[in-house]
Amino acid sequence: MAAARRGLIGLGAGLGLWVAAAAWLDHAGQASAAGTYDVVVVLGCSPKPDGSASWCIERRTGAAVRAWRAGRGARLVITGGAEDGGATEASVAAAYALRLGATDLVIGEAATSTRENALEVRGLVGEVSALVVTDQPHCWRAVRTFAAVGVAAGCEPVVLPWSARAPMALREVLAAAWYTARGWL
């Protein structure tokens, strides 16, 4: 009985730390980075099954185009591959950006992770400064991942409703731990 209680207390403490870390990551991603950058980067997210823009693509790409129009970066870099052989995240987001009036796009269609996005951006435009546009809980890991590959970055967070942010923040705790263990941050 005592062992079971200690196990439950340990499980509760572990879950409490996980939730606290998720809340911290969510909070850390709230502030928009100040200043101007060489490029504005849209990190990929999955399109709809029919290949059209998902709400994630529309939110991130819309925020990136607004930042680009405001002069926060001279060029717009759109990244994201396809995990299922369908339309790439970047091609769908680029089509949406063009509909919003963006020009001078750089498109990278190979990346399927944050680290691959950072490496692809460096390969496409070099070791520049980048304003990375992604969801709020993802900002902390995205900025550090870009910095680790030689791209100085700030983040423009796309704020989600808490119902969508909470699960993403919980996932980000695991992703940040994985990236840290791999030496990618």
MDTraj code that builds the backbone (N, CA, C; nanometers):
import mdtraj as md
import numpy as np

residues = "MET ALA ALA ALA ARG ARG GLY LEU ILE GLY LEU GLY ALA GLY LEU GLY LEU TRP VAL ALA ALA ALA ALA TRP LEU ASP HIS ALA GLY GLN ALA SER ALA ALA GLY THR TYR ASP VAL VAL VAL VAL LEU GLY CYS SER PRO LYS PRO ASP GLY SER ALA SER TRP CYS ILE GLU ARG ARG THR GLY ALA ALA VAL ARG ALA TRP ARG ALA GLY ARG GLY ALA ARG LEU VAL ILE THR GLY GLY ALA GLU ASP GLY GLY ALA THR GLU ALA SER VAL ALA ALA ALA TYR ALA LEU ARG LEU GLY ALA THR ASP LEU VAL ILE GLY GLU ALA ALA THR SER THR ARG GLU ASN ALA LEU GLU VAL ARG GLY LEU VAL GLY GLU VAL SER ALA LEU VAL VAL THR ASP GLN PRO HIS CYS TRP ARG ALA VAL ARG THR PHE ALA ALA VAL GLY VAL ALA ALA GLY CYS GLU PRO VAL VAL LEU PRO TRP SER ALA ARG ALA PRO MET ALA LEU ARG GLU VAL LEU ALA ALA ALA TRP TYR THR ALA ARG GLY TRP LEU".split()
xyz = np.array([
    [0.0808, -0.1185, 0.0000],
    [0.0000, 0.0000, 0.0000],
    [0.0863, 0.1266, 0.0000],
    [0.1893, 0.1293, 0.0847],
    [0.2776, 0.2457, 0.0925],
    [0.3553, 0.2635, -0.0378],
    [0.3960, 0.1522, -0.0980],
    [0.4689, 0.1604, -0.2252],
    [0.3786, 0.2162, -0.3346],
    [0.2534, 0.1745, -0.3345],
    [0.1587, 0.2253, -0.4336],
    [0.1361, 0.3749, -0.4143],
    [0.1268, 0.4179, -0.2891],
    [0.1072, 0.5605, -0.2614],
    [0.2284, 0.6410, -0.3054],
    [0.3493, 0.5897, -0.2765],
    [0.4713, 0.6593, -0.3223],
    [0.4756, 0.6656, -0.4743],
    [0.4341, 0.5587, -0.5392],
    [0.4302, 0.5572, -0.6849],
    [0.3341, 0.6615, -0.7396],
    [0.2165, 0.6724, -0.6770],
    [0.1189, 0.7727, -0.7198],
    [0.1687, 0.9142, -0.6940],
    [0.2359, 0.9335, -0.5809],
    [0.2921, 1.0655, -0.5506],
    [0.4002, 1.1007, -0.6525],
    [0.4849, 1.0042, -0.6842],
    [0.5889, 1.0272, -0.7847],
    [0.5292, 1.0574, -0.9213],
    [0.4262, 0.9833, -0.9590],
    [0.3586, 1.0068, -1.0869],
    [0.2958, 1.1454, -1.0880],
    [0.2299, 1.1808, -0.9782],
    [0.1690, 1.3132, -0.9689],
    [0.2720, 1.4246, -0.9778],
    [0.3851, 1.4048, -0.9098],
    [0.4919, 1.5056, -0.9150],
    [0.5479, 1.5181, -1.0563],
    [0.5672, 1.4040, -1.1216],
    [0.6183, 1.4070, -1.2588],
    [0.5222, 1.4777, -1.3528],
    [0.3935, 1.4462, -1.3399],
    [0.2936, 1.5134, -1.4231],
    [0.2877, 1.6623, -1.3921],
    [0.3001, 1.6964, -1.2636],
    [0.3005, 1.8371, -1.2252],
    [0.4172, 1.9129, -1.2855],
    [0.5354, 1.8522, -1.2846],
    [0.6531, 1.9154, -1.3473],
    [0.6343, 1.9306, -1.4973],
    [0.5762, 1.8291, -1.5615],
    [0.5513, 1.8340, -1.7062],
    [0.4570, 1.9495, -1.7392],
    [0.3492, 1.9621, -1.6639],
    [0.2531, 2.0695, -1.6872],
    [0.3175, 2.2054, -1.6590],
    [0.3975, 2.2154, -1.5527],
    [0.4658, 2.3415, -1.5215],
    [0.5625, 2.3794, -1.6331],
    [0.6362, 2.2828, -1.6856],
    [0.7288, 2.3102, -1.7961],
    [0.6520, 2.3535, -1.9209],
    [0.5384, 2.2912, -1.9466],
    [0.4562, 2.3289, -2.0622],
    [0.4059, 2.4722, -2.0470],
    [0.3620, 2.5078, -1.9272],
    [0.3145, 2.6443, -1.9033],
    [0.4287, 2.7444, -1.9211],
    [0.5492, 2.7069, -1.8764],
    [0.6643, 2.7958, -1.8934],
    [0.6971, 2.8149, -2.0411],
    [0.6987, 2.7060, -2.1189],
    [0.7271, 2.7172, -2.2625],
    [0.6221, 2.8029, -2.3319],
    [0.4968, 2.7847, -2.2933],
    [0.3900, 2.8651, -2.3517],
    [0.4117, 3.0122, -2.3192],
    [0.4443, 3.0422, -2.1950],
    [0.4685, 3.1804, -2.1536],
    [0.5921, 3.2379, -2.2231],
    [0.6973, 3.1576, -2.2361],
    [0.8217, 3.2043, -2.2984],
    [0.8011, 3.2436, -2.4440],
    [0.7015, 3.1869, -2.5093],
    [0.6768, 3.2170, -2.6499],
    [0.5823, 3.3322, -2.6744],
    [0.5387, 3.4018, -2.5702],
    [0.4379, 3.5069, -2.5868],
    [0.4894, 3.6335, -2.6518],
    [0.6096, 3.6726, -2.6214],
    [0.6598, 3.8030, -2.6659],
    [0.7109, 3.7962, -2.8090],
    [0.6689, 3.8907, -2.8882],
    [0.7185, 3.9027, -3.0248],
    [0.8589, 3.9634, -3.0209],
    [0.9490, 3.9076, -3.1008],
    [1.0857, 3.9601, -3.1075],
    [1.0841, 4.0970, -3.1748],
    [1.1577, 4.1884, -3.1204],
    [1.1642, 4.3234, -3.1751],
    [1.2640, 4.3286, -3.2899],
    [1.2537, 4.4329, -3.3696],
    [1.3543, 4.4603, -3.4710],
    [1.3231, 4.4043, -3.6084],
    [1.4239, 4.4199, -3.6947],
    [1.4127, 4.3696, -3.8309],
    [1.5157, 4.2589, -3.8512],
    [1.4895, 4.1765, -3.9498],
    [1.5700, 4.0584, -3.9782],
    [1.5955, 4.0527, -4.1285],
    [1.6881, 3.9680, -4.1679],
    [1.7138, 3.9510, -4.3109],
    [1.5955, 3.8839, -4.3797],
    [1.5370, 3.7843, -4.3129],
    [1.4253, 3.7093, -4.3717],
    [1.3178, 3.6848, -4.2659],
    [1.1974, 3.6610, -4.3152],
    [1.0869, 3.6136, -4.2320],
    [1.0628, 3.4693, -4.2745],
    [1.0615, 3.3775, -4.1785],
    [1.0495, 3.2348, -4.2068],
    [0.9160, 3.1811, -4.1564],
    [0.8437, 3.1132, -4.2448],
    [0.7223, 3.0431, -4.2053],
    [0.7598, 2.8970, -4.1844],
    [0.7440, 2.8471, -4.0613],
    [0.7682, 2.7050, -4.0380],
    [0.6461, 2.6264, -4.0831],
    [0.6712, 2.5153, -4.1482],
    [0.5640, 2.4356, -4.2060],
    [0.4745, 2.3713, -4.1035],
    [0.3542, 2.3437, -4.1456],
    [0.2587, 2.2619, -4.0721],
    [0.1681, 2.1964, -4.1756],
    [0.1039, 2.0915, -4.1373],
    [0.0324, 2.0068, -4.2329],
    [-0.0823, 2.0785, -4.3033],
    [-0.0938, 2.0565, -4.4354],
    [-0.2117, 2.1054, -4.5070],
    [-0.3302, 2.0123, -4.4802],
    [-0.4459, 2.0506, -4.5285],
    [-0.5634, 1.9637, -4.5193],
    [-0.5396, 1.8406, -4.6070],
    [-0.6106, 1.7322, -4.5807],
    [-0.5923, 1.6099, -4.6610],
    [-0.6118, 1.6314, -4.8118],
    [-0.6941, 1.7292, -4.8498],
    [-0.7161, 1.7557, -4.9923],
    [-0.6076, 1.8438, -5.0535],
    [-0.5064, 1.8810, -4.9735],
    [-0.3953, 1.9614, -5.0239],
    [-0.4171, 2.1112, -5.0141],
    [-0.5259, 2.1544, -4.9554],
    [-0.5500, 2.2982, -4.9397],
    [-0.4925, 2.3454, -4.8059],
    [-0.4925, 2.4766, -4.7886],
    [-0.4336, 2.5359, -4.6684],
    [-0.5170, 2.5035, -4.5454],
    [-0.4506, 2.4509, -4.4430],
    [-0.5145, 2.4252, -4.3144],
    [-0.5202, 2.5554, -4.2358],
    [-0.5943, 2.5561, -4.1243],
    [-0.5988, 2.6762, -4.0418],
    [-0.4601, 2.7090, -3.9879],
    [-0.3768, 2.6075, -3.9646],
    [-0.2404, 2.6306, -3.9174],
    [-0.1589, 2.7041, -4.0242],
    [-0.1662, 2.6577, -4.1473],
    [-0.0940, 2.7243, -4.2568],
    [-0.1458, 2.8669, -4.2747],
    [-0.2761, 2.8846, -4.2709],
    [-0.3324, 3.0186, -4.2892],
    [-0.2866, 3.1140, -4.1786],
    [-0.2869, 3.0688, -4.0537],
    [-0.2454, 3.1547, -3.9421],
    [-0.0981, 3.1912, -3.9519],
    [-0.0127, 3.0893, -3.9679],
    [0.1318, 3.1168, -3.9727],
    [0.1681, 3.2008, -4.0944],
    [0.1158, 3.1637, -4.2092],
    [0.1499, 3.2365, -4.3311],
    [0.0951, 3.3783, -4.3268],
    [-0.0260, 3.3952, -4.2765],
    [-0.0831, 3.5296, -4.2640],
    [0.0013, 3.6181, -4.1742],
    [0.0446, 3.5644, -4.0608],
    [0.1297, 3.6418, -3.9689],
    [0.2638, 3.6759, -4.0340],
    [0.3190, 3.5821, -4.1093],
    [0.4478, 3.6058, -4.1760],
    [0.4348, 3.7129, -4.2839],
    [0.3284, 3.7074, -4.3612],
    [0.3082, 3.8084, -4.4658],
    [0.2890, 3.9460, -4.4026],
    [0.2160, 3.9531, -4.2926],
    [0.2010, 4.0832, -4.2235],
    [0.3358, 4.1344, -4.1746],
    [0.4197, 4.0467, -4.1195],
    [0.5528, 4.0875, -4.0727],
    [0.6388, 4.1333, -4.1905],
    [0.6323, 4.0617, -4.3012],
    [0.7084, 4.0977, -4.4209],
    [0.6622, 4.2340, -4.4739],
    [0.5307, 4.2539, -4.4816],
    [0.4767, 4.3827, -4.5287],
    [0.5181, 4.4978, -4.4378],
    [0.5319, 4.4694, -4.3078],
    [0.5711, 4.5725, -4.2105],
    [0.7212, 4.5996, -4.2154],
    [0.7937, 4.5321, -4.3049],
    [0.9372, 4.5560, -4.3182],
    [1.0223, 4.4828, -4.2167],
    [0.9682, 4.3778, -4.1543],
    [1.0446, 4.3037, -4.0539],
    [1.1491, 4.2130, -4.1167],
    [1.1390, 4.1860, -4.2468],
    [1.2360, 4.1052, -4.3204],
    [1.2227, 4.1343, -4.4687],
    [1.3346, 4.1289, -4.5417],
    [1.3336, 4.1630, -4.6839],
    [1.2729, 4.0526, -4.7704],
    [1.2864, 3.9288, -4.7271],
    [1.2353, 3.8156, -4.8061],
    [1.1549, 3.7237, -4.7163],
    [1.0674, 3.6498, -4.7797],
    [0.9834, 3.5543, -4.7086],
    [1.0302, 3.4145, -4.7456],
    [1.0699, 3.3362, -4.6447],
    [1.1155, 3.1988, -4.6659],
    [1.0080, 3.1059, -4.6105],
    [0.9624, 3.0133, -4.6935],
    [0.8562, 2.9216, -4.6540],
    [0.9109, 2.7803, -4.6610],
    [0.8977, 2.7067, -4.5501],
    [0.9545, 2.5731, -4.5424],
    [0.8481, 2.4689, -4.5106],
    [0.8829, 2.3459, -4.5387],
    [0.7969, 2.2342, -4.4995],
    [0.7805, 2.1335, -4.6115],
    [0.8176, 2.0108, -4.5825],
    [0.8062, 1.9027, -4.6791],
    [0.6715, 1.8333, -4.6700],
    [0.6681, 1.7132, -4.7229],
    [0.5472, 1.6313, -4.7194],
    [0.5842, 1.4969, -4.6591],
    [0.5136, 1.4590, -4.5558],
    [0.5428, 1.3315, -4.4913],
    [0.4693, 1.2157, -4.5572],
    [0.3637, 1.2445, -4.6290],
    [0.2822, 1.1373, -4.6854],
    [0.2866, 1.1306, -4.8379],
    [0.3753, 1.2068, -4.8989],
    [0.3862, 1.2063, -5.0437],
    [0.2886, 1.2987, -5.1133],
    [0.2046, 1.3683, -5.0381],
    [0.1095, 1.4624, -5.0960],
    [0.1741, 1.5979, -5.1189],
    [0.0932, 1.7017, -5.1198],
    [0.1425, 1.8381, -5.1382],
    [0.2351, 1.8746, -5.0225],
    [0.3427, 1.9442, -5.0543],
    [0.4323, 1.9861, -4.9465],
    [0.3695, 2.1013, -4.8686],
    [0.4062, 2.1088, -4.7425],
    [0.3597, 2.2184, -4.6574],
    [0.3997, 2.3524, -4.7186],
    [0.5230, 2.3587, -4.7704],
    [0.5743, 2.4842, -4.8270],
    [0.4991, 2.5249, -4.9526],
    [0.4661, 2.4307, -5.0396],
    [0.3960, 2.4684, -5.1634],
    [0.2563, 2.5208, -5.1335],
    [0.1893, 2.4611, -5.0364],
    [0.0558, 2.5067, -4.9988],
    [0.0645, 2.6447, -4.9329],
    [0.1597, 2.6620, -4.8424],
    [0.1765, 2.7914, -4.7753],
    [0.2201, 2.8993, -4.8745],
    [0.3052, 2.8642, -4.9704],
    [0.3496, 2.9620, -5.0704],
    [0.2323, 3.0083, -5.1564],
    [0.1468, 2.9167, -5.1971],
    [0.0292, 2.9542, -5.2757],
    [-0.0599, 3.0492, -5.1959],
    [-0.0741, 3.0216, -5.0672],
    [-0.1546, 3.1081, -4.9811],
    [-0.0876, 3.2455, -4.9665],
    [0.0440, 3.2485, -4.9489],
    [0.1171, 3.3754, -4.9371],
    [0.1027, 3.4589, -5.0639],
    [0.1089, 3.3949, -5.1777],
    [0.0911, 3.4671, -5.3039],
    [-0.0496, 3.5263, -5.3137],
    [-0.1495, 3.4509, -5.2685],
    [-0.2872, 3.5038, -5.2680],
    [-0.2985, 3.6252, -5.1756],
    [-0.2147, 3.6304, -5.0722],
    [-0.2150, 3.7447, -4.9802],
    [-0.1310, 3.8615, -5.0327],
    [-0.0679, 3.8429, -5.1469],
    [0.0089, 3.9508, -5.2085],
    [0.1578, 3.9483, -5.1840],
    [0.2097, 3.8421, -5.1267],
    [0.3535, 3.8336, -5.1016],
    [0.4298, 3.8134, -5.2323],
    [0.5509, 3.8638, -5.2364],
    [0.6409, 3.8436, -5.3506],
    [0.7775, 3.8055, -5.2951],
    [0.8701, 3.7745, -5.3822],
    [1.0074, 3.7421, -5.3439],
    [1.0123, 3.6281, -5.2418],
    [0.9470, 3.5168, -5.2765],
    [0.9437, 3.4006, -5.1891],
    [1.0633, 3.3097, -5.2141],
    [1.1151, 3.2528, -5.1081],
    [1.2142, 3.1461, -5.1148],
    [1.1449, 3.0243, -5.0548],
    [1.1419, 2.9147, -5.1300],
    [1.0646, 2.7984, -5.0867],
    [1.1558, 2.6780, -5.0681],
    [1.1442, 2.6153, -4.9512],
    [1.2171, 2.4925, -4.9213],
    [1.1179, 2.3824, -4.8891],
    [1.1214, 2.2744, -4.9650],
    [1.0176, 2.1718, -4.9529],
    [1.0678, 2.0375, -4.8997],
    [1.1822, 2.0370, -4.8332],
    [1.2371, 1.9095, -4.7873],
    [1.2194, 1.8828, -4.6379],
    [1.2075, 1.9848, -4.5570],
    [1.2105, 1.9693, -4.4110],
    [1.0826, 1.9083, -4.3549],
    [1.1006, 1.8197, -4.2577],
    [0.9853, 1.7610, -4.1881],
    [0.9985, 1.7743, -4.0362],
    [1.0915, 1.8566, -3.9891],
    [1.1066, 1.8814, -3.8454],
    [1.1625, 2.0225, -3.8273],
    [1.1581, 2.0704, -3.7061],
    [1.2112, 2.2040, -3.6773],
    [1.3601, 2.2113, -3.7102],
    [1.4352, 2.1100, -3.6744],
    [1.5783, 2.1104, -3.7042],
    [1.6023, 2.1102, -3.8550],
    [1.5280, 2.0271, -3.9270],
    [1.5421, 2.0249, -4.0725],
    [1.5025, 2.1585, -4.1333],
    [1.4009, 2.2246, -4.0767],
    [1.3640, 2.3583, -4.1242],
    [1.4810, 2.4547, -4.1082],
    [1.5442, 2.4534, -3.9915],
    [1.6564, 2.5442, -3.9662],
    [1.7721, 2.5170, -4.0621],
    [1.8042, 2.3907, -4.0809],
    [1.9120, 2.3553, -4.1738],
    [1.8766, 2.3939, -4.3174],
    [1.7512, 2.3743, -4.3536],
    [1.7090, 2.4100, -4.4894],
    [1.7153, 2.5609, -4.5121],
    [1.6708, 2.6381, -4.4131],
    [1.6782, 2.7845, -4.4259],
    [1.8234, 2.8273, -4.4414],
    [1.9128, 2.7724, -4.3600],
    [2.0549, 2.8067, -4.3727],
    [2.1071, 2.7699, -4.5109],
    [2.0663, 2.6566, -4.5630],
    [2.1100, 2.6155, -4.6957],
    [2.0548, 2.7036, -4.8067],
    [1.9355, 2.7545, -4.7889],
    [1.8715, 2.8375, -4.8920],
    [1.9204, 2.9816, -4.8907],
    [1.9382, 3.0398, -4.7713],
    [1.9699, 3.1826, -4.7631],
    [2.0955, 3.2138, -4.6833],
    [2.1618, 3.1121, -4.6301],
    [2.2862, 3.1332, -4.5577],
    [2.2643, 3.1624, -4.4104],
    [2.3722, 3.1997, -4.3444],
    [2.3678, 3.2303, -4.2012],
    [2.3249, 3.3749, -4.1831],
    [2.1958, 3.3952, -4.1947],
    [2.1356, 3.5280, -4.1867],
    [2.0603, 3.5398, -4.0545],
    [1.9933, 3.6511, -4.0366],
    [1.9033, 3.6640, -3.9225],
    [1.7615, 3.6361, -3.9720],
    [1.6843, 3.5679, -3.8887],
    [1.5511, 3.5253, -3.9312],
    [1.4472, 3.5520, -3.8240],
    [1.3349, 3.6076, -3.8655],
    [1.2176, 3.6166, -3.7798],
    [1.1354, 3.4918, -3.8101],
    [1.1303, 3.4008, -3.7154],
    [1.0629, 3.2728, -3.7348],
    [0.9184, 3.2865, -3.6887],
    [0.8249, 3.2507, -3.7763],
    [0.6834, 3.2574, -3.7434],
    [0.6334, 3.1157, -3.7185],
    [0.5883, 3.0932, -3.5951],
    [0.5375, 2.9626, -3.5565],
    [0.4402, 2.9807, -3.4405],
    [0.3814, 2.8721, -3.3964],
    [0.2870, 2.8791, -3.2860],
    [0.3597, 2.9111, -3.1557],
    [0.2915, 2.9825, -3.0687],
    [0.3499, 3.0347, -2.9445],
    [0.4282, 2.9312, -2.8634],
    [0.3761, 2.8123, -2.8354],
    [0.4542, 2.7196, -2.7524],
    [0.5813, 2.6683, -2.8205],
    [0.5892, 2.6809, -2.9524],
    [0.7016, 2.6300, -3.0305],
    [0.8168, 2.7306, -3.0392],
    [0.7917, 2.8559, -3.0049],
    [0.8921, 2.9623, -3.0236],
    [1.0241, 2.9338, -2.9533],
    [1.0197, 2.8934, -2.8271],
    [1.1431, 2.8740, -2.7506],
    [1.2350, 2.7751, -2.8206],
    [1.1819, 2.6599, -2.8602],
    [1.2642, 2.5563, -2.9247],
    [1.3061, 2.5998, -3.0652],
    [1.2169, 2.6643, -3.1381],
    [1.2487, 2.7058, -3.2750],
    [1.3657, 2.8046, -3.2773],
    [1.3630, 2.9051, -3.1915],
    [1.4700, 3.0061, -3.1884],
    [1.6038, 2.9409, -3.1544],
    [1.6042, 2.8527, -3.0569],
    [1.7292, 2.7868, -3.0171],
    [1.7788, 2.6879, -3.1222],
    [1.6881, 2.6241, -3.1914],
    [1.7270, 2.5318, -3.2981],
    [1.7909, 2.6075, -3.4133],
    [1.7342, 2.7203, -3.4520],
    [1.7925, 2.8012, -3.5585],
    [1.9299, 2.8533, -3.5169],
    [1.9413, 2.9020, -3.3934],
    [2.0701, 2.9527, -3.3453],
    [2.1764, 2.8432, -3.3467],
    [2.1370, 2.7210, -3.3138],
    [2.2330, 2.6100, -3.3085],
    [2.2914, 2.5753, -3.4456],
    [2.2206, 2.6130, -3.5536],
    [2.2740, 2.5851, -3.6881],
    [2.3316, 2.7112, -3.7529],
    [2.3427, 2.8195, -3.6754],
    [2.4072, 2.9397, -3.7263],
    [2.3150, 3.0457, -3.7819],
    [2.1859, 3.0349, -3.7562],
    [2.0905, 3.1355, -3.8032],
    [2.0364, 3.2087, -3.6804],
    [2.0771, 3.3346, -3.6630],
    [2.0282, 3.4148, -3.5512],
    [1.8788, 3.4368, -3.5698],
    [1.8005, 3.4077, -3.4686],
    [1.6558, 3.4123, -3.4865],
    [1.5844, 3.4785, -3.3709],
    [1.4721, 3.5370, -3.4050],
    [1.3721, 3.5829, -3.3104],
    [1.2427, 3.5160, -3.3518],
    [1.1402, 3.5270, -3.2716],
    [1.0150, 3.4591, -3.3039],
    [0.8980, 3.5562, -3.3063],
    [0.8118, 3.5359, -3.4016],
    [0.6829, 3.6038, -3.4084],
    [0.5788, 3.4977, -3.3760],
    [0.5273, 3.4973, -3.2524],
    [0.4358, 3.3901, -3.2138],
    [0.2972, 3.4069, -3.2735],
    [0.2429, 3.2965, -3.3168],
    [0.1035, 3.2921, -3.3586],
    [0.0276, 3.2395, -3.2377],
    [-0.0581, 3.3227, -3.1834],
    [-0.1286, 3.2866, -3.0607],
    [-0.2525, 3.2046, -3.0942],
    [-0.2629, 3.0927, -3.0276],
    [-0.3752, 3.0014, -3.0454],
    [-0.4685, 3.0115, -2.9260],
    [-0.5912, 2.9649, -2.9414],
    [-0.6759, 2.9530, -2.8221],
    [-0.6114, 2.8534, -2.7251],
    [-0.6359, 2.8718, -2.5956],
    [-0.5733, 2.7854, -2.4962],
    [-0.6039, 2.6387, -2.5231],
    [-0.7220, 2.6065, -2.5727],
    [-0.7586, 2.4669, -2.5987],
    [-0.6656, 2.4024, -2.7006],
    [-0.6107, 2.4790, -2.7912],
    [-0.5138, 2.4272, -2.8891],
    [-0.3705, 2.4395, -2.8374],
    [-0.3433, 2.5447, -2.7599],
    [-0.2071, 2.5670, -2.7095],
    [-0.1664, 2.4657, -2.6049],
    [-0.2589, 2.4271, -2.5183],
    [-0.2245, 2.3377, -2.4078],
    [-0.1653, 2.2059, -2.4567],
    [-0.2307, 2.1343, -2.5490],
    [-0.1692, 2.0090, -2.5945],
    [-0.0363, 2.0319, -2.6670],
    [-0.0265, 2.1418, -2.7417],
    [0.0985, 2.1708, -2.8111],
    [0.2101, 2.2002, -2.7120],
    [0.1787, 2.2740, -2.6053],
    [0.2797, 2.3048, -2.5039],
    [0.3267, 2.1771, -2.4347],
    [0.2356, 2.0858, -2.4059],
    [0.2744, 1.9581, -2.3450],
    [0.3663, 1.8799, -2.4387],
    [0.3358, 1.8796, -2.5683],
    [0.4201, 1.8122, -2.6673],
    [0.5573, 1.8791, -2.6750],
    [0.5600, 2.0107, -2.6645],
    [0.6856, 2.0849, -2.6746],
    [0.7826, 2.0504, -2.5623],
    [0.7312, 2.0157, -2.4459],
    [0.8196, 1.9740, -2.3358],
    [0.8994, 1.8512, -2.3798],
    [0.8297, 1.7545, -2.4379],
    [0.8974, 1.6329, -2.4843],
    [0.9932, 1.6637, -2.5993],
    [0.9500, 1.7485, -2.6924],
    [1.0352, 1.7831, -2.8064],
    [1.1602, 1.8587, -2.7603],
    [1.1450, 1.9506, -2.6663],
    [1.2603, 2.0254, -2.6156],
    [1.3577, 1.9319, -2.5439],
    [1.3049, 1.8376, -2.4683],
    [1.3915, 1.7400, -2.4011],
    [1.4655, 1.6552, -2.5034],
    [1.3971, 1.6119, -2.6069],
    [1.4583, 1.5312, -2.7134],
    [1.5674, 1.6108, -2.7852],
    [1.5369, 1.7345, -2.8218],
    [1.6348, 1.8178, -2.8908],
    [1.7559, 1.8461, -2.8018],
    [1.7318, 1.8671, -2.6729],
    [1.8415, 1.8910, -2.5789],
    [1.9300, 1.7670, -2.5692],
    [1.8676, 1.6513, -2.5560],
    [1.9435, 1.5252, -2.5453],
    [2.0265, 1.4998, -2.6709],
    [1.9758, 1.5409, -2.7870],
    [2.0479, 1.5204, -2.9133],
    [2.1539, 1.6283, -2.9392],
    [2.1572, 1.7315, -2.8553],
    [2.2527, 1.8412, -2.8746],
    [2.2108, 1.9382, -2.9846],
    [2.0820, 1.9448, -3.0111],
    [2.0314, 2.0306, -3.1195],
    [1.9872, 2.1682, -3.0738],
    [1.9992, 2.1963, -2.9446],
    [1.9604, 2.3297, -2.8944],
    [2.0850, 2.4022, -2.8442],
])
top = md.Topology()
chain = top.add_chain()
for i, resn in enumerate(residues, 1):
    res = top.add_residue(resn, chain, resSeq=i)
    for name in ("N", "CA", "C"):
        top.add_atom(name, md.element.get_by_symbol(name[0]), res)
traj = md.Trajectory(xyz[None], top)
